[in-house]
Amino acid sequence: MKSIGDRIKQSRIALGLSQADAAKKLNISTPAFCKIETGQTDLNISRLLQIAKIFKVPAVQLIDDKAAATDPSAELAALKKELIEKEEEINKLRKKVIDLYDKLGM
């Protein structure tokens, strides 16, 4: 059974990228990217989504090859959830800006 790091490595190689190239695209060091591929570093969701986007693969494929083949809508659902969370965050920030304008009397 392949690990997430193995699937990331496989996707990177399929694109013809070196570890240094991939690290540069992710704005991290080459050793940090190497640790991702070897499983020495745990990934957070945002980094996993960033890797999936750069490598042009569904994030769920990096997590589980079988899940990607059986349920292609899983990534869409995850992305919709993330979008909703980001929209909520934006709305909270907008409210803070409006409150600050009110306090300043603008």
C-alpha positions as CSV (number, residue, x, y, z in Angstrom):
1,M,0.0,0.0,0.0
2,K,1.4,3.4,-1.1
3,S,1.7,6.3,1.3
4,I,0.7,9.8,0.6
5,G,4.3,10.7,0.2
6,D,4.7,7.9,-2.4
7,R,1.7,9.2,-4.4
8,I,3.1,12.7,-4.2
9,K,6.4,11.5,-5.5
10,Q,4.7,9.5,-8.3
11,S,2.8,12.6,-9.3
12,R,5.9,14.8,-9.2
13,I,7.8,12.3,-11.4
14,A,4.9,12.1,-13.8
15,L,5.2,15.8,-14.4
16,G,9.0,15.5,-14.9
17,L,9.7,17.7,-11.8
18,S,12.7,17.3,-9.6
19,Q,12.3,17.7,-5.8
20,A,13.9,21.1,-6.1
21,D,11.4,22.2,-8.8
22,A,8.4,21.0,-6.8
23,A,9.7,22.7,-3.6
24,K,10.2,26.0,-5.5
25,K,6.6,25.8,-6.8
26,L,5.4,25.3,-3.3
27,N,7.6,28.0,-1.9
28,I,9.3,25.6,0.5
29,S,12.9,24.3,0.8
30,T,14.0,21.2,-1.0
31,P,14.7,19.3,2.3
32,A,11.1,20.2,3.5
33,F,9.7,18.8,0.3
34,C,11.8,15.7,0.7
35,K,10.4,15.2,4.2
36,I,6.9,15.4,2.7
37,E,7.6,12.6,0.2
38,T,9.3,10.4,2.8
39,G,6.6,10.8,5.3
40,Q,8.7,12.6,7.9
41,T,6.4,15.6,7.9
42,D,2.7,15.5,8.4
43,L,0.7,17.4,5.8
44,N,-2.1,19.8,6.6
45,I,-5.1,20.1,4.3
46,S,-4.0,23.4,2.8
47,R,-0.6,22.1,1.8
48,L,-2.1,18.9,0.4
49,L,-4.5,21.0,-1.7
50,Q,-1.6,23.2,-2.9
51,I,0.3,20.1,-3.9
52,A,-2.7,18.6,-5.7
53,K,-3.2,21.9,-7.6
54,I,0.4,22.2,-8.7
55,F,0.6,18.6,-9.7
56,K,-2.8,18.7,-11.4
57,V,-4.3,15.8,-9.6
58,P,-7.3,15.4,-7.4
59,A,-6.3,15.8,-3.7
60,V,-8.2,12.6,-2.9
61,Q,-5.9,10.8,-5.3
62,L,-2.9,11.8,-3.2
63,I,-4.7,10.4,-0.1
64,D,-6.0,7.2,-1.6
65,D,-5.7,5.9,-5.2
66,K,-8.9,3.8,-4.8
67,A,-11.0,6.6,-3.4
68,A,-10.2,8.8,-6.4
69,A,-11.2,6.0,-8.8
70,T,-14.5,5.1,-6.9
71,D,-15.7,8.6,-5.8
72,P,-14.5,11.5,-8.0
73,S,-17.0,13.8,-6.4
74,A,-15.2,13.6,-3.0
75,E,-12.7,16.3,-3.9
76,L,-15.5,18.5,-5.2
77,A,-17.3,18.2,-1.9
78,A,-14.1,19.0,0.0
79,L,-13.4,22.0,-2.1
80,K,-17.0,23.2,-1.7
81,K,-16.6,22.9,2.1
82,E,-13.4,24.8,2.0
83,L,-15.0,27.5,-0.2
84,I,-17.8,27.9,2.3
85,E,-15.3,28.2,5.2
86,K,-13.3,30.9,3.3
87,E,-16.5,32.8,2.4
88,E,-17.5,32.8,6.1
89,E,-14.0,34.1,7.0
90,I,-14.3,36.9,4.4
91,N,-17.7,37.9,5.7
92,K,-16.3,38.1,9.3
93,L,-13.5,40.3,8.1
94,R,-15.9,42.5,6.2
95,K,-17.9,43.0,9.3
96,K,-14.8,44.0,11.2
97,V,-14.0,46.6,8.6
98,I,-17.5,48.0,8.7
99,D,-17.3,48.1,12.5
100,L,-14.0,50.0,12.4
101,Y,-15.4,52.5,9.9
102,D,-18.4,53.0,12.3
103,K,-16.0,53.6,15.2
104,L,-14.1,56.2,13.2
105,G,-17.3,57.9,12.2
106,M,-16.8,57.4,8.5
